[in-house]
């Protein structure tokens, strides 16, 4: 899975820095031993997230189908440091404790902040952990996203992610957007070069049409697609159906629909109440039932919300509830 830390040139450090480095190593060792102890009493397949079932990305990366999206562990507007960095670290460590072994991030989250916090919280990584990241968007400011698919930018972004995540190879590297100002062949060709250099293992796409996926697959193997999709937002239904036919993993971003769940009003809340779960859990349970290659990545910056989301892995909605949810927006299989 995630590979070892990239070592840089040795630097001369003074005595206080040396003591701090020793202390940090001791703390990391204690954390590793604690995680091993936990693993000895509860294997990954016995933890809550495992109950969502598995999907194998690219034929060799087995992950539980309920992952974690690391966009919200940054500041307001997905910009800068989070309000409570320590809580973000607790969220990530709790996610692993609960059995999550698929984390999705991007160089543009922060920017850079999300990847840095992931490494701070989880490095050295558990061998079964898959961390997917993305490149192709620049951030001029909070809540601002500008596509940049220039080969030089994508290559620089990859190198930055490798450094921040402290790995030698990224298992799943996704093109965050296909930049319409740059030939798609150049963008995907750069990812293919990075793959050939051993810097990335698998390639994924984000926010694409069926036609764009088909074109991309002529150039490189595509193992995942990440599009906006939820129980209340099924605009990517045709893309999901294509992925099902092609056995490509489908990662729904914004899987809880945020305000849309509340906007759905009493009908969604009523269905959730009848099932004795929250509306958010109902939305996630619907996604997990909707397709066996669905990989929801609900994100949060609070441990209590993480625990609520992961509890959904044990929820099984029946045919009647599934049909009622389908009828809220339209038909789904």
Residue, then its C-alpha position, 0 to 999 in steps of 0.5 A: x500500500x503506502x510506501x516508505x518515507x522519502x529521505x532528504x539530505x542530512x542536516x546538522x541539528x543542535x542539541x535541543x533539536x536533537x532531544x526534540x527529535x528523540x522525543x518525537x521518535x519515542x512518541x511515534x514508537x509508543x503510538x505504533x505499539x498502541x496501534x499494534x496492540x489494538x490490531x491484535x485484539x481487533x482485526x481490520x475485518x472486525x472493525x465497524x467500517x468493514x461491515x460496509x463490504x469491500x471493493x478492490x481498486x485497480x485489481x489489487x487495492x482492497x478497501x472497505x467501501x466506507x472511506x473518509x474524505x479529508x477535505x473538511x480537516x482544513x480551515x473555512x472555505x477549505x483554506x488554511x489551517x483547521x480551527x482545531x488541528x488537534x481534533x482533526x488529528x483525532x478524527x484521522x486516528x479514530x477513523x483508522x481505529x474504526x477500520x477505515x482504510x481508504x482516505x481521499x484528499x487533494x493537494x488543493x485542500x488547504x492547499x497542502x494542509x490536508x495532506x500534511x495533517x494526514x501524515x502528521x496523524x498517521x505516518x508511519x501508515x498501516x500497511x492496509x491503508x490506501x491514501x488517494x490524492x488529486x491534482x489539477x486545481x489551483x487555489x487563489x483564495x477561500x472557496x476558489x478553485x481554478x483548473x490547471x491541467x498543464x503538465x508542469x503543474x501536474x508534475x509539480x503537484x505530484x511531487x508535492x503530494x509525495x513529499x507531504x504524505x511522506x511516500x515514494x508512490x501514490x497508490x491512487x492519483x486522480x485528475x481533479x478536473x480535466x482542464x478544457x484549456x489544455x489538451x486532455x492528451x497532455x494531462x493524461x499523458x503526464x499522469x501516464x509518465x508519472x505512472x511509468x516513473x513509479x510515482x503513482x500506481x493507479x489513475x482516477x478521474x474527477x467530475x467527468x462525463x461518460x465521453x470523457x471517461x471513454x476518451x481517457x481510457x483510450x490513453x490510460x487505464x482508469x480505475x476510479x471516477x469521483x463525481x458529485x452524487x448523493x441520494x438527493x443529487x443524481x445528476x451523475x447517474x449515467x456516469x455511475x451506470x457506465x462505471x458499473x458496466x466497466x467495473x470502475x470504482x465510483x467515489x461519490x463526493x458530497x455524499x451527504x448532500x449537505x444542505x440538500x438533506x435538510x431541504x428534503x424536509x420532513x419526508x426524508x426525516x420521516x423515512x429515517x425516523x421509521x428506520x431509527x437512524x439519522x437522515x445522514x445515515x440513511x443517505x449513506x446507507x442508500x449509497x452503499x446499497x445503490x451499487x457494489x462499486x460505490x465508495x462513499x467518502x463522508x468527511x467531517x472535522x469532528x469525532x462524533x460525526x465520524x462515529x455516526x457516519x461509520x455506524x452506517x456500515x451496519x445499517x441495511x435498508x430494506x426494499x421498501x425503504x430503498x424504493x421510497x428513497x428512489x422516488x424522492x428524486x427519481x428512479x435508481x436501480 
